[in-house]
């Protein structure tokens, strides 16, 4: 992955994200609850490197602390969407024609439901929280993963070595894990990296709508939602979290592409030489 420019960019940005999240556990330029009433909406300075927001809180400190929240949301979304997506893939390529047909119909029906609507439905019983963001994104992206991965999974499920495995007594779960999943790994890499990137955007949008991360919890979406109201007057306070979200989302999408190319003999000459 390091041999390509996009791969290097993705690895550097993601490594910095993880490093900042780790550092923020022990240190931030200012305490999160500290406010400076004399420097509200302040421009970047030696005291506040990225300025302050409407409460006088340090923007850089909140962005650093927010990186932890967004990293956890992205990671849990990948796990949740992968679990749901692979479960649905297994059902959609099952030997039972009736089960496979019903699974495909259910996925096609549910995939049209927007992520925002799923989040609103989850927020009714559970309230606004990071768990709502993770749940909504996992459901929406898991359905999309299943729909996209189904053709490759169906091709693998109908192959001779899968039929041989089943003839030797292999169960559905074993076939899925040992034979189907390895054959759809390139699709999984791209889709899961896109799920992680889109979850960062979804967190910002859902938090702005009031059904995402709760008030007082640091996140990039929280930083955007608290400053976007005065974007015409104080644009820098919106610029910084928006720039961070943009760089990370691009890196996550490129990471999936680079990971797919690294395992593809057509795109990776090193694999052909081996």
MITI-810641 format. One record per residue (C-alpha): chain; x, y negated, z. Coordinates in Angstrom, 3 decimals, m for minus. Example, Ala and Ser with C-alpha at 12.3 -4.5 7.8 and 13.67 -1.06 7.14 Angstrom:
{chain: A&c1: 12.300&c2: 4.500&c3: 7.800}
{chain: A&c1: 13.670&c2: 1.060&c3: 7.140}
This chain:
{chain: A&c1: 0.000&c2: 0.000&c3: 0.000}
{chain: A&c1: 2.881&c2: m2.362&c3: 0.699}
{chain: A&c1: 4.046&c2: m2.149&c3: m2.915}
{chain: A&c1: 1.101&c2: m4.229&c3: m4.172}
{chain: A&c1: 0.521&c2: m7.903&c3: m3.442}
{chain: A&c1: m3.080&c2: m7.389&c3: m2.412}
{chain: A&c1: m2.085&c2: m4.548&c3: m0.109}
{chain: A&c1: 0.572&c2: m6.679&c3: 1.568}
{chain: A&c1: m1.880&c2: m9.541&c3: 2.051}
{chain: A&c1: m4.481&c2: m7.234&c3: 3.567}
{chain: A&c1: m2.014&c2: m5.549&c3: 5.922}
{chain: A&c1: m0.506&c2: m8.855&c3: 7.100}
{chain: A&c1: m3.871&c2: m10.505&c3: 7.762}
{chain: A&c1: m5.309&c2: m7.459&c3: 9.524}
{chain: A&c1: m2.154&c2: m7.057&c3: 11.614}
{chain: A&c1: m2.336&c2: m10.726&c3: 12.652}
{chain: A&c1: m6.009&c2: m10.279&c3: 13.511}
{chain: A&c1: m5.254&c2: m7.332&c3: 15.766}
{chain: A&c1: m2.279&c2: m9.141&c3: 17.317}
{chain: A&c1: m4.285&c2: m12.285&c3: 18.074}
{chain: A&c1: m7.071&c2: m10.179&c3: 19.588}
{chain: A&c1: m4.529&c2: m8.433&c3: 21.804}
{chain: A&c1: m2.811&c2: m11.663&c3: 22.858}
{chain: A&c1: m6.145&c2: m13.311&c3: 23.660}
{chain: A&c1: m6.721&c2: m10.685&c3: 26.350}
{chain: A&c1: m3.886&c2: m12.258&c3: 28.353}
{chain: A&c1: m3.435&c2: m15.804&c3: 27.034}
{chain: A&c1: m5.270&c2: m18.596&c3: 25.231}
{chain: A&c1: m4.130&c2: m22.235&c3: 24.917}
{chain: A&c1: m6.991&c2: m23.327&c3: 27.188}
{chain: A&c1: m9.371&c2: m21.423&c3: 29.472}
{chain: A&c1: m12.595&c2: m20.685&c3: 27.608}
{chain: A&c1: m14.775&c2: m22.386&c3: 30.209}
{chain: A&c1: m12.551&c2: m25.471&c3: 30.415}
{chain: A&c1: m14.001&c2: m28.572&c3: 28.741}
{chain: A&c1: m12.560&c2: m32.004&c3: 28.105}
{chain: A&c1: m15.354&c2: m34.566&c3: 28.249}
{chain: A&c1: m13.030&c2: m37.356&c3: 27.152}
{chain: A&c1: m12.099&c2: m35.578&c3: 23.917}
{chain: A&c1: m15.356&c2: m34.312&c3: 22.412}
{chain: A&c1: m15.153&c2: m33.408&c3: 18.696}
{chain: A&c1: m11.469&c2: m34.329&c3: 18.878}
{chain: A&c1: m9.186&c2: m33.954&c3: 15.872}
{chain: A&c1: m6.203&c2: m31.585&c3: 16.027}
{chain: A&c1: m3.516&c2: m32.827&c3: 18.406}
{chain: A&c1: m0.702&c2: m31.613&c3: 20.625}
{chain: A&c1: m3.189&c2: m30.906&c3: 23.419}
{chain: A&c1: m5.755&c2: m29.202&c3: 21.201}
{chain: A&c1: m4.080&c2: m27.687&c3: 18.142}
{chain: A&c1: m7.328&c2: m27.221&c3: 16.193}
{chain: A&c1: m9.349&c2: m29.891&c3: 17.984}
{chain: A&c1: m12.383&c2: m29.507&c3: 20.244}
{chain: A&c1: m16.084&c2: m28.850&c3: 19.747}
{chain: A&c1: m19.148&c2: m30.732&c3: 20.976}
{chain: A&c1: m18.614&c2: m29.653&c3: 24.583}
{chain: A&c1: m14.927&c2: m30.505&c3: 24.596}
{chain: A&c1: m13.868&c2: m26.856&c3: 24.520}
{chain: A&c1: m10.669&c2: m25.936&c3: 22.703}
{chain: A&c1: m11.480&c2: m24.569&c3: 19.238}
{chain: A&c1: m8.322&c2: m22.442&c3: 18.949}
{chain: A&c1: m8.973&c2: m20.742&c3: 22.292}
{chain: A&c1: m12.505&c2: m19.792&c3: 21.262}
{chain: A&c1: m11.334&c2: m18.535&c3: 17.882}
{chain: A&c1: m8.663&c2: m16.388&c3: 19.521}
{chain: A&c1: m11.132&c2: m14.944&c3: 22.025}
{chain: A&c1: m13.710&c2: m14.514&c3: 19.273}
{chain: A&c1: m11.291&c2: m12.348&c3: 17.314}
{chain: A&c1: m11.767&c2: m9.651&c3: 19.971}
{chain: A&c1: m15.535&c2: m9.691&c3: 19.591}
{chain: A&c1: m15.419&c2: m9.570&c3: 15.817}
{chain: A&c1: m12.784&c2: m6.835&c3: 15.830}
{chain: A&c1: m14.944&c2: m4.666&c3: 18.088}
{chain: A&c1: m18.045&c2: m5.355&c3: 15.972}
{chain: A&c1: m16.215&c2: m4.458&c3: 12.754}
{chain: A&c1: m14.734&c2: m1.289&c3: 14.253}
{chain: A&c1: m18.018&c2: m0.058&c3: 15.720}
{chain: A&c1: m19.821&c2: m0.873&c3: 12.472}
{chain: A&c1: m17.353&c2: 1.267&c3: 10.522}
{chain: A&c1: m17.845&c2: 4.166&c3: 12.951}
{chain: A&c1: m21.623&c2: 3.825&c3: 12.984}
{chain: A&c1: m22.067&c2: 3.417&c3: 9.244}
{chain: A&c1: m19.668&c2: 6.311&c3: 8.547}
{chain: A&c1: m21.544&c2: 8.620&c3: 10.931}
{chain: A&c1: m24.962&c2: 7.730&c3: 9.519}
{chain: A&c1: m23.753&c2: 7.690&c3: 5.920}
{chain: A&c1: m22.082&c2: 11.108&c3: 6.108}
{chain: A&c1: m25.099&c2: 12.588&c3: 7.875}
{chain: A&c1: m27.341&c2: 11.348&c3: 5.077}
{chain: A&c1: m24.882&c2: 12.538&c3: 2.422}
{chain: A&c1: m24.976&c2: 16.015&c3: 3.940}
{chain: A&c1: m28.778&c2: 16.004&c3: 3.792}
{chain: A&c1: m28.885&c2: 14.590&c3: 0.258}
{chain: A&c1: m26.663&c2: 17.359&c3: m1.129}
{chain: A&c1: m28.157&c2: 20.166&c3: 0.970}
{chain: A&c1: m28.848&c2: 23.524&c3: m0.660}
{chain: A&c1: m32.521&c2: 23.091&c3: 0.154}
{chain: A&c1: m33.998&c2: 21.215&c3: m2.791}
{chain: A&c1: m36.945&c2: 19.973&c3: m0.746}
{chain: A&c1: m34.702&c2: 18.593&c3: 2.029}
{chain: A&c1: m32.400&c2: 16.907&c3: m0.476}
{chain: A&c1: m35.320&c2: 15.342&c3: m2.369}
{chain: A&c1: m36.941&c2: 14.012&c3: 0.802}
{chain: A&c1: m33.599&c2: 12.609&c3: 2.013}
{chain: A&c1: m33.006&c2: 10.809&c3: m1.285}
{chain: A&c1: m36.517&c2: 9.348&c3: m1.216}
{chain: A&c1: m36.111&c2: 8.149&c3: 2.377}
{chain: A&c1: m32.758&c2: 6.517&c3: 1.645}
{chain: A&c1: m34.104&c2: 4.818&c3: m1.490}
{chain: A&c1: m37.048&c2: 3.476&c3: 0.506}
{chain: A&c1: m35.054&c2: 2.223&c3: 3.492}
{chain: A&c1: m32.118&c2: 0.767&c3: 1.581}
{chain: A&c1: m34.275&c2: m2.133&c3: 0.388}
{chain: A&c1: m34.776&c2: m3.408&c3: 3.964}
{chain: A&c1: m32.500&c2: m6.451&c3: 4.561}
{chain: A&c1: m29.958&c2: m6.387&c3: 7.353}
{chain: A&c1: m31.538&c2: m9.507&c3: 8.856}
{chain: A&c1: m34.914&c2: m7.791&c3: 9.167}
{chain: A&c1: m33.336&c2: m4.770&c3: 10.840}
{chain: A&c1: m31.569&c2: m7.104&c3: 13.293}
{chain: A&c1: m34.826&c2: m8.932&c3: 14.041}
{chain: A&c1: m36.571&c2: m5.624&c3: 14.748}
{chain: A&c1: m33.757&c2: m4.521&c3: 17.073}
{chain: A&c1: m33.645&c2: m7.892&c3: 18.818}
{chain: A&c1: m37.275&c2: m7.601&c3: 19.932}
{chain: A&c1: m36.678&c2: m4.820&c3: 22.499}
{chain: A&c1: m32.951&c2: m5.375&c3: 23.134}
{chain: A&c1: m32.501&c2: m9.140&c3: 22.835}
{chain: A&c1: m29.719&c2: m11.025&c3: 21.090}
{chain: A&c1: m26.399&c2: m9.263&c3: 21.585}
{chain: A&c1: m23.396&c2: m7.849&c3: 19.763}
{chain: A&c1: m25.073&c2: m4.423&c3: 19.975}
{chain: A&c1: m27.890&c2: m5.712&c3: 17.746}
{chain: A&c1: m25.338&c2: m6.806&c3: 15.139}
{chain: A&c1: m23.579&c2: m3.426&c3: 15.269}
{chain: A&c1: m26.851&c2: m1.498&c3: 15.109}
{chain: A&c1: m28.283&c2: m3.489&c3: 12.209}
{chain: A&c1: m25.058&c2: m3.347&c3: 10.210}
{chain: A&c1: m24.524&c2: 0.356&c3: 10.894}
{chain: A&c1: m28.012&c2: 1.231&c3: 9.665}
{chain: A&c1: m27.896&c2: m1.000&c3: 6.587}
{chain: A&c1: m24.372&c2: m0.081&c3: 5.516}
{chain: A&c1: m24.805&c2: 3.592&c3: 6.382}
{chain: A&c1: m27.743&c2: 3.780&c3: 3.983}
{chain: A&c1: m25.737&c2: 1.998&c3: 1.304}
{chain: A&c1: m22.761&c2: 4.315&c3: 1.858}
{chain: A&c1: m24.960&c2: 7.381&c3: 1.440}
{chain: A&c1: m26.483&c2: 6.048&c3: m1.764}
{chain: A&c1: m23.127&c2: 5.159&c3: m3.321}
{chain: A&c1: m21.319&c2: 8.354&c3: m2.215}
{chain: A&c1: m24.086&c2: 10.747&c3: m3.252}
{chain: A&c1: m22.987&c2: 11.271&c3: m6.910}
{chain: A&c1: m19.417&c2: 12.201&c3: m5.956}
{chain: A&c1: m20.644&c2: 14.327&c3: m3.060}
{chain: A&c1: m23.155&c2: 16.113&c3: m5.286}
{chain: A&c1: m20.426&c2: 16.878&c3: m7.817}
{chain: A&c1: m18.241&c2: 18.363&c3: m5.069}
{chain: A&c1: m21.154&c2: 20.306&c3: m3.582}
{chain: A&c1: m21.781&c2: 22.023&c3: m6.924}
{chain: A&c1: m18.135&c2: 22.948&c3: m7.485}
{chain: A&c1: m16.930&c2: 26.540&c3: m7.555}
{chain: A&c1: m14.762&c2: 26.305&c3: m4.445}
{chain: A&c1: m17.739&c2: 25.066&c3: m2.404}
{chain: A&c1: m19.832&c2: 27.936&c3: m3.707}
{chain: A&c1: m17.026&c2: 30.314&c3: m2.754}
{chain: A&c1: m16.854&c2: 28.813&c3: 0.731}
{chain: A&c1: m20.587&c2: 29.234&c3: 1.179}
{chain: A&c1: m20.394&c2: 32.792&c3: m0.103}
{chain: A&c1: m17.778&c2: 33.475&c3: 2.586}
{chain: A&c1: m20.177&c2: 32.294&c3: 5.270}
{chain: A&c1: m19.224&c2: 28.622&c3: 5.637}
{chain: A&c1: m22.035&c2: 26.540&c3: 7.122}
{chain: A&c1: m23.280&c2: 23.196&c3: 5.901}
{chain: A&c1: m21.259&c2: 21.179&c3: 8.428}
{chain: A&c1: m18.032&c2: 22.994&c3: 7.595}
{chain: A&c1: m18.580&c2: 22.491&c3: 3.877}
{chain: A&c1: m19.263&c2: 18.799&c3: 4.422}
{chain: A&c1: m16.173&c2: 18.205&c3: 6.571}
{chain: A&c1: m13.656&c2: 20.426&c3: 4.789}
{chain: A&c1: m14.702&c2: 20.129&c3: 1.157}
{chain: A&c1: m17.097&c2: 17.282&c3: 0.427}
{chain: A&c1: m15.626&c2: 14.500&c3: 2.579}
{chain: A&c1: m12.061&c2: 14.878&c3: 1.183}
{chain: A&c1: m13.473&c2: 14.542&c3: m2.331}
{chain: A&c1: m15.311&c2: 11.311&c3: m1.576}
{chain: A&c1: m12.518&c2: 9.711&c3: 0.455}
{chain: A&c1: m11.808&c2: 6.980&c3: m2.171}
{chain: A&c1: m15.479&c2: 5.985&c3: m2.124}
{chain: A&c1: m15.516&c2: 6.046&c3: 1.671}
{chain: A&c1: m12.408&c2: 3.854&c3: 1.895}
{chain: A&c1: m13.902&c2: 1.134&c3: m0.282}
{chain: A&c1: m17.378&c2: 1.252&c3: 1.228}
{chain: A&c1: m16.227&c2: 1.303&c3: 4.850}
{chain: A&c1: m13.807&c2: m1.584&c3: 4.330}
{chain: A&c1: m16.634&c2: m3.529&c3: 2.712}
{chain: A&c1: m18.848&c2: m2.625&c3: 5.671}
{chain: A&c1: m16.264&c2: m4.029&c3: 8.073}
{chain: A&c1: m15.926&c2: m7.223&c3: 6.049}
{chain: A&c1: m19.647&c2: m7.682&c3: 5.638}
{chain: A&c1: m20.192&c2: m7.116&c3: 9.361}
{chain: A&c1: m18.002&c2: m10.149&c3: 10.062}
{chain: A&c1: m20.220&c2: m12.219&c3: 7.761}
{chain: A&c1: m23.351&c2: m10.663&c3: 9.256}
{chain: A&c1: m22.238&c2: m11.543&c3: 12.769}
{chain: A&c1: m21.852&c2: m15.175&c3: 11.763}
{chain: A&c1: m25.235&c2: m15.284&c3: 10.039}
{chain: A&c1: m27.153&c2: m13.401&c3: 12.727}
{chain: A&c1: m25.591&c2: m15.460&c3: 15.514}
{chain: A&c1: m26.608&c2: m18.623&c3: 13.688}
{chain: A&c1: m30.189&c2: m17.268&c3: 13.514}
{chain: A&c1: m30.137&c2: m16.537&c3: 17.233}
{chain: A&c1: m30.260&c2: m12.722&c3: 17.081}
{chain: A&c1: m26.539&c2: m12.053&c3: 17.063}
{chain: A&c1: m23.931&c2: m12.528&c3: 19.776}
{chain: A&c1: m25.425&c2: m14.106&c3: 22.870}
{chain: A&c1: m24.656&c2: m17.607&c3: 24.106}
{chain: A&c1: m21.396&c2: m17.901&c3: 25.983}
{chain: A&c1: m19.824&c2: m14.891&c3: 24.253}
{chain: A&c1: m16.873&c2: m15.989&c3: 22.094}
{chain: A&c1: m17.148&c2: m15.026&c3: 18.436}
{chain: A&c1: m16.422&c2: m16.600&c3: 15.088}
{chain: A&c1: m20.132&c2: m16.805&c3: 14.374}
{chain: A&c1: m20.673&c2: m18.625&c3: 17.661}
{chain: A&c1: m17.969&c2: m21.146&c3: 16.749}
{chain: A&c1: m19.653&c2: m21.734&c3: 13.388}
{chain: A&c1: m23.176&c2: m22.029&c3: 14.759}
{chain: A&c1: m22.209&c2: m24.580&c3: 17.413}
{chain: A&c1: m20.441&c2: m26.890&c3: 14.971}
{chain: A&c1: m22.349&c2: m26.555&c3: 11.698}
{chain: A&c1: m25.024&c2: m29.045&c3: 12.796}
{chain: A&c1: m22.548&c2: m31.913&c3: 12.530}
{chain: A&c1: m20.583&c2: m30.682&c3: 9.524}
{chain: A&c1: m20.952&c2: m34.025&c3: 7.746}
{chain: A&c1: m19.470&c2: m35.924&c3: 10.692}
{chain: A&c1: m16.897&c2: m33.468&c3: 12.058}
{chain: A&c1: m16.057&c2: m31.071&c3: 9.193}
{chain: A&c1: m12.835&c2: m29.745&c3: 10.743}
{chain: A&c1: m14.665&c2: m27.895&c3: 13.504}
{chain: A&c1: m16.477&c2: m25.885&c3: 10.830}
{chain: A&c1: m13.417&c2: m25.527&c3: 8.622}
{chain: A&c1: m11.344&c2: m23.474&c3: 11.055}
{chain: A&c1: m13.810&c2: m20.654&c3: 11.862}
{chain: A&c1: m14.996&c2: m20.630&c3: 8.247}
{chain: A&c1: m11.416&c2: m20.277&c3: 7.029}
{chain: A&c1: m10.692&c2: m17.448&c3: 9.466}
{chain: A&c1: m13.831&c2: m15.546&c3: 8.444}
{chain: A&c1: m13.005&c2: m15.996&c3: 4.745}
{chain: A&c1: m9.417&c2: m14.781&c3: 5.088}
{chain: A&c1: m10.401&c2: m11.728&c3: 7.139}
{chain: A&c1: m13.301&c2: m10.707&c3: 4.882}
{chain: A&c1: m11.081&c2: m10.941&c3: 1.788}
{chain: A&c1: m8.380&c2: m8.914&c3: 3.559}
{chain: A&c1: m10.826&c2: m6.172&c3: 4.537}
{chain: A&c1: m12.179&c2: m5.871&c3: 1.002}
{chain: A&c1: m8.682&c2: m5.778&c3: m0.484}
{chain: A&c1: m7.597&c2: m3.236&c3: 2.136}
{chain: A&c1: m10.192&c2: m0.771&c3: 0.890}
{chain: A&c1: m9.135&c2: m1.265&c3: m2.728}
{chain: A&c1: m5.459&c2: m0.869&c3: m1.837}
{chain: A&c1: m6.175&c2: 2.243&c3: 0.225}
{chain: A&c1: m8.101&c2: 3.763&c3: m2.668}
{chain: A&c1: m5.321&c2: 2.962&c3: m5.144}
{chain: A&c1: m2.670&c2: 4.356&c3: m2.790}
{chain: A&c1: m4.365&c2: 7.755&c3: m2.881}
{chain: A&c1: m5.151&c2: 7.719&c3: m6.603}
{chain: A&c1: m2.497&c2: 9.381&c3: m8.818}
{chain: A&c1: m3.649&c2: 7.291&c3: m11.780}
{chain: A&c1: m3.087&c2: 3.983&c3: m9.973}
{chain: A&c1: m0.119&c2: 5.076&c3: m7.828}
{chain: A&c1: 2.942&c2: 6.171&c3: m9.859}
{chain: A&c1: 4.641&c2: 7.494&c3: m6.714}
{chain: A&c1: 2.031&c2: 10.229&c3: m6.436}
{chain: A&c1: 2.606&c2: 11.238&c3: m10.061}
{chain: A&c1: 6.338&c2: 11.530&c3: m9.439}
{chain: A&c1: 5.721&c2: 13.689&c3: m6.387}
